[in-house]
Amino acid sequence: MISPFLVLAIGTCLTNSLVPEKEKDPKYWRDQAQQTLKNALRLQKLNTNVAKNVIMFLGDGMGVSTVTAARILKGQLHHNPGEETRLEMDKFPYVALSKTYNTNAQVPDSAGTATAYLCGVKANEGTVGVSAATQRTQCNTTQGNEVTSILRWAKDSGKSVGIVTTTRVNHATPSAAYAHSADRDWYSDNEMPPEALSQGCKDIAYQLMHNVRDIEVIMGGGRKYMFPKNRTDVEYEMDEKARGTRLDGLNLVDIWKSFKPRHKHSHYVWNRTELLTLDPYSVDYLLGLFEPGDMQYELNRNSTTDPSLSEMVEIAIKILSKNPKGFFLLVEGGRIDHGHHEGKAKQALHEAVEMDQAIGQAGAMTSVEDTLTIVTADHSHVFTFGGYTPRGNSIFGLAPMVSDTDKKPFTSILYGNGPGYKVVGGERENVSMVDYAHNNYQAQSAVPLRHETHGGEDVAVFAKGPMAHLLHGVHEQNYIPHVMAYAACIGANLDHCASASSAGGPSPGPLLLLLALPSLGIVF
């Protein structure tokens, strides 16, 4: 067993050695604070332009503790201590908190939350694109309770629209942009109960191809839900789980192609090589399905067959930017959530770092003058890191002490519950005897569960660009799409846009802005 005195001594030495010389001088911190103050004062001149473009980055399960840990990891990947690093989202000038509860759940799921931040209406757990009058799994409670999303509002105003995700394209987050379903798990008709089918409800993959037929860009996983039952997958020919699932025998990829005008350039691709050989400036419609189910974790990604999130975002923006009226793009770093559910913090945090790189990519391709960019999460997780670790300690490393109760070491990262709960010989597992730096190491948890759970605390909302200042303080999650719509002059609230067009133009005046705020639920 490791001596606690040795661990403490190593930790003390590490702390002293990792304090940069410049940080020992009080002037460094004072100058830094003064520069930050000057930057803050510049923000008093508000950007009230009309947002030609709106980009929403959604880190599924990316709670504040995940953001902080990802920041440290990003720095350490560049051989720095990590704590002083800035994520791309850290550079956004406006930050708010979002209350994530569902109408029937204190700790939410990704479907009810997606309905909130995309459709502007809070909903029940497990339902997408419907109001709280719809009960999960009850098809007959859907009709008449459908709600539309910011993607639909943007499309109706003449903008191009896109969806990019690292999950299935018919998973909870993207599905709220186009579908109306009493159950988030109705990926294809194969997953639906006979009662729902007989009552006329349609699966989410079907709705993707039929509800909003002219989505310009769709990229992610989910191939198998588009093809007839037992059809062999193009990539995993021997894998039965990768085969098509549809009971209705439809080939939704062919249907997608048939809906596109002949004079338009439409492309379906299933691997990275095909994607990167396209000329995005000559592509009108793109459907990219790179895995039968969810895409691979970034750490496991096959760079021949699967594009990175950053690569997908770059191509999406190039395609969408051709529209002079602008675009709306939803980007989901969806597997942050999956890594946490599996107790695999290393997978989750690398997913978050990759999403941050995609945020930087989008920022380099757009301007804050005409593009509103929002980064947020649907919910948090019971993920934490602590243990009085010294500056520069590996984010996946040990705390500099042993437990004063069982005398065993422990990792800084821990989960409140999940699959990492292990008892060896009637005692907590000694983590010094395992490879806790492994990509798939499951961090220890307090309560044994097959899958770690979401957390219920507020999540951060980062914003930059036109009207980003409307995201401030603590908001209900459903407020977010109303801000995006207001900024872009789309949707129902257009009173302030009388002198502006959806393609940009004169900014709404201060008086009109104040008059319009009550309709967003903002009162003084």
N, C-alpha and C positions, 0 to 999 in steps of 0.2 A: 504494500500500500504506500502511496506517496505521502511523504512527511508534510504535515500542514505548515511547518516552519520553513521547509524548503520552498514550497509553493509560494508562501508569503514573501520570502526573500527574493525569489525570481520576479514576482510581481512588482515589488518595490524597485528593483533594479531596472525593470522594463519601463516603469513609469518615469523614472528619472531620465532614462536614455532617450525617451520618445518626446520629451518636451522640446519643441523647436526653439533654438536660441532666441529668435525674434519674439517669441511669445513670453519670454521672461521680462521683457521691457514693457512697462505699463503704457508707453506711448503707442505700441502696436495696437493694443485694444482700444485706446482712446481714439486713435486715427480711424480705426475700423468703424467704430460707433459713429463718428462724425460723418464719415462717408455714407453710411447707411441712413443717417438723418437727412443728409442732402438729397439722397435718392428718394426718400419718403416725401420730402417737401415738393419735389418735382411732380409727384402724383396728384397734387392739388389741382393741376390742370387736367381735367377729366377728358377721356377719349369718348366723345359722344357721337362718333361717326356711325353710319349704318354698316353693319357687318355683312359684307358681301359673302363671306365664307364663315362657316361654323364647324369646328372640329371638337368632338367630345372624346376624350380618352377615359376609359373606364377600367380601372384596375380591380378586377373581381377579387374581393376579400382583402384589399389593400388598406388595412387599418393604419393608424398613425404609427404604431410600433413597427409595422412592416415597412413603412416609408423610411423611418429612422434607420432600421437595420439595413435596408437596401442602400441607403446613402453611405453607410460605413463600408458595405461590401464594394460598392462602386469605387470608393477611394482605395480600398485594399487591392482591388484588381489592377490598380495603377501604381501599386507599390507605395502607397501613402498610408498614414495611420488610419484615415477614413473619416473620423468625426468631423473634420473641417471641410470635407468635400461638399460640393453643392450638386444636387440633382437638377435636372432641367426644370422640373416642376418647382423646385425651391426658388427659382429665379422669377417665377410669376409674381406680379406685384400685389395681387389681391388674394386673400385666403379667408375662407369661411368654414363653418362646421355644418354638417348635414345630419338631421335626425332621421335615422334609418328604419324605425319600426314599421311593420306592416299594420294594416287596419285590424288584423286579428292576431298579431304576434309581436311580443316585446322584443325578441331577438328574431330578425327577419331572414328571409331567404332571397335568392337572387332574382326570382320571378316577380314577386310583389314589388321589390325595390326597382327593378327595371321599368315596370309600369309607371312608377312614380317619377323617375328622372328622365324618362323618354316621353311619357304621355301626359304628365302633369297632374295625375290623379293617383292618390294612394289606393292600394288594393290589397286583397287577401294573399296570404302566403301561397305560393305554388301556382298562381294564375298570372297570365300575361295578356296585356292589351284589353283588359276588361275592368270594370269598376268593382267595388266591394260588394255589389249586389250579386256577383257571380260566386258560387261556391265551388271549391276545388273538386274536380272529378265529375261534377254535375253538369253535363252538356246542356240540359234543358234550362239552365240558369244563364246561359251565355247571350242568347238573342236579345237585342235591345240594350244590352249593357256594354257593348263594344266602345272602346275609346281609341282615338287615333294618336299618332306619335309625331314628334318633331320631324322625323324623316318624311312622313306623309305631308306635313305642313310645308316643308321645304320643296318637295316634289310638286305639290299643287301650285306653288308660287313660281315655278319654272326653273328652279335650281336642279343641278345634278345631285345625286345622292349615292352614298356608298356605305358598305358594312365590311369591316375587316376584323377578324377575331382569331384567336388561337384555339378556340373550342370548336364544336360543331356549329355551323352557321344557323342551325335551328335550336341552339341551346338557349337557356333562359334569357341572357342579356340581349343578344341580337333579335330574338323572336318578338320581344315587345315592340320592336320598331315596325313590324309589319303584320304580326299575327294577333288573333283574338282567340284565346284558348283557356278552357277551364282547368287545364292541367299542363304544366310545363313539360311533362314527360311524354307527351303525345308526339314524339319525334316523327314517326310515320304511322300509317294506319295499323301496322303490326303491333304497336304499343298501346292501341286504344281498345277499350272494352266494347263488346258487341252492342251494348245499349247506346253508347255515344255514337257509334257508327250508324245505328238505325235511326237515331234522332237527327242525323244530318250534319254532325260536327265534322270538320275536316282536320287532318293532322297538320302539324306546323310546317313540315317540308312542302306539302301541297300548297299551303297558304303563302309560303315564300315565293312560289312561282306564279301564283294567281292574284294575290291581293294587291300588290304593287308591281305590276308587270315590267315596269321600265326602270328598275333600280340599275344604275349604270355599273356599279362595282359590287361584287359579292365574293369575298375570299375567306377561307378558313377550312375546317374539316367537315365531315358529315356526308361523305360520298354514299355510304351504304343506304342511307334513307331516301336516296333519289332513284334507286333502281329496283326492279322486280325481285321478289323473294328468291333467294339462293343464286342470284346471278353472281358469277365469280368476279372478284375485285381485280382491277387492272394491275394493281401493284402487289397484292398479297394473294396470289392465286391459290395457295394451299391452305389459307386460313379461313375456316368456316365462319368465324365471328366477323370477318370483314365482308362477307357476302351481302348482297342486296336484301332488304327487309320488306319491301312493299308487297302487300297482299293484293292490291288492286291491279298489279301488273304494269303500272305506269312507269315510263322512263322520263323522269322529270327534267333531266338534262336536255333530252330531245324536245320536250315541251317548251323549255326555256328558249331553245334555239328557234322554235317555230313562232314564238311571239315577237321576235325581233324583225324590224323592217329589212327587206332585202338590200336596200341601199346603204344600210349601216354595217359597220365592221364589228361582228360579235365573235368572241373567242371563249371557248371552254378549255381550260388547262387543268392538269392534275399533278404536275410536278414542277419543281423550281426551274429546271432547264427550259421547259416550255414557256414558263412565265417570263424569264429573263431574256428570252430571245424575241419577245414581242416588242414592237415599237409602240409604246403607250400613247403617243401623240396621234396615232392612226387607229386607235381602238375606241370604239363607241360603247361597247358593252363587254364586261369581263366577268366570267364565272370561274373561279378557281377553287377546286375542292381537292385538298392535298393529302387527306387521310380518310379512311372509312369512318372513324369517329373523331375524337378530339385530335388536334395536332400534337406532335411529340413535344416533350419538355425541351426548352432551349439547350439544356446540358446534354440531351440525348439526340438532338436534331441531326438528321442525315442531310448534310449540306448539298447533296446531289438532288434529292427528291423533295425536300421541304424548305421553302423560303423562310427567312426570319420575319418577325413582325415588322422590323424596320424596312426590310425590302418590300413587303406588301404595302406598307404605308406610302413609301416613295412612289410606287407605281400607281397606287390609287389616286394620289394627289395629282400626278401628271395627267391621268385620264380625266379626272373631274374638273381640273382647272381650265379645260378648253371651253367650258360654258361661260359666256360673258356675264351671266346672271349669278354666277358663283355656285357654291356647293355646300352640302352638309355631309360630314363624314363621321361615322361612329367607329371607334377603334377600341377593341377590348383585349386587354391582357388577361385572358380568362383563366389561365392555368396557375396563376398565383394562388387562387382559391383551391385548386386541386392539390397543389403541393402542401398547403396547410392541412387540408382534410386528411391527407395521408401521413401527416406528422413529419414530412420531409422539408424542413425549413430551407435547406440548401437549394432544392428545386424551386421553391416558392420565391426566394429572394433573387435568384438569377432570372426568373421570369420578370420580376419587378424591375431589375436593372435593364433588361432588354426593352421593356416598355418605355422606360425613361429615355433610352437611346432613340426609340421611335418618336418620342415627343420632341427631342432635339432635331430629328430629321424633318419633322413637320414644320418646326419653327424656322429652319433654314430655308424652307421652300415657300413660306408665306410671310406676310407682313402684319404687324400688330395694328397697322392703320386700318386694315379692312378685314381682318380675320380674328374672330373671337375663338379662343381656345380654352377649353375647360378640362381639367383633370380631376377626377374624383374616384370614389369607390362606392360600391353598392352596400357594403357592410364590412365589418372587421372580423377578426378571429381571436380565439383565446390563446394567442401567441404573445410571448414576452421574452425579453432578455434583460438580465441583471446580474447580481452577484458581485457588485463592486469591482468589475473588471477594470484593469488599468488602460490608459490611453493606448490605442493601437492594438489592443488584444484582438486576435482573430475573432470575427463575429461568430464563427462556428467553434470557438475554443472553449476551454475550461474557465470557470471562475477561479480566482487566485486564492482559494481556500477550500477546505473540505467542510462538509456538514458538521455542525457541532452536536448533532444528534446521532447520526449513524456513522460518522467519521469517514464518509466516502466522498470523493470529488463529484462535481456536477458541472454540466455545461452551462454556459451563460444563457443559451436559448432553451426555453422550456415551454410546454403547453399546459393549459389548465385541464384538458382532457384529451383523449385520443389514443391511437394504437401504440404509442411509445411507452405505455405503462408496462413495466416488466419486473417480476419478482424472481430472484435467483436464490435458492436455498432459504426461502422465507424472508429475504431481505431485498432492498432496492439494489438493482444491478449496479455493479461497479463499472462506471463508464470508461475508466482508464484501461479496461480489459477489452474494449471494442474500438472499432474505427469510427469515431464520432465525426470525422471529417469526410466520410464517404458521401457521395452524392445522394444516396438513398437512405442515409441514416435517419432513423425516426427518433426525434428528441423525446426525452422522458416527459411523461405527463402525470398529473395528479390523480386522474380518474381513468380507468380503462374503458375505451370505446373503440369500435372498429373504425369509426371515422370521427376525427376531431370536429368540433362544432364551430359555428359562427360566433362572433362576439356581438354584444348589443350596444356598444358605445358609439358616439358620434364619429363620423369620418370627415376628413378634410376635403375641401373643395378649393382648388387652385384655379385662378382665372387671369387671362390677359387679353387685351384687345378691346374693341368697341363695347362699351357698357359693362366691362368686367367689374367695375366698382359697385354694380348692383348686387354682387355676391360679397356679403360682409356679415359679420356676426354669426348668429345661429339660425338656421333656416330649416323648415320642413323640406324633405327631399324632393317633393313634387314641385317645389318652387323653381328648380333648376331649368327645366325646359321652357318655362314662361319667360325667364331671363333671356335664354337663347333666341326665342321667337321675337321678343321685344327688340333685341339688339339687331336682328336681321330683317325686321319688318315683314314677318310672315305670321301665319296663323290668324287668330281672331282679333287680337289686340293691335289694331293698326291706326288708331286715332292720331298718334304722334307722327305718322308717316305720310301725312297729306302732301307734303312737299318733297317726298323722297320716293325713290323706286327701289324695288327689291334688289336691283343691281348696284345699289349705292347711289349717293347723291347728297343733297343737303342734309345736315344733321338735324335731328329733332331739337327744337329750341328748349331752353330751360323751363319755360312756363308749361309748354306741352308735355314735357317730361314729368313735371310735378303732377299735372292733371291726370296723366296716365297711370301713375304709380298705384293709386287705390285699386285699380282693376287687377293689379298683380298681388293684391293683399298687403301692400305697403302703406301704412298710415303713420302719421306723425303726431 
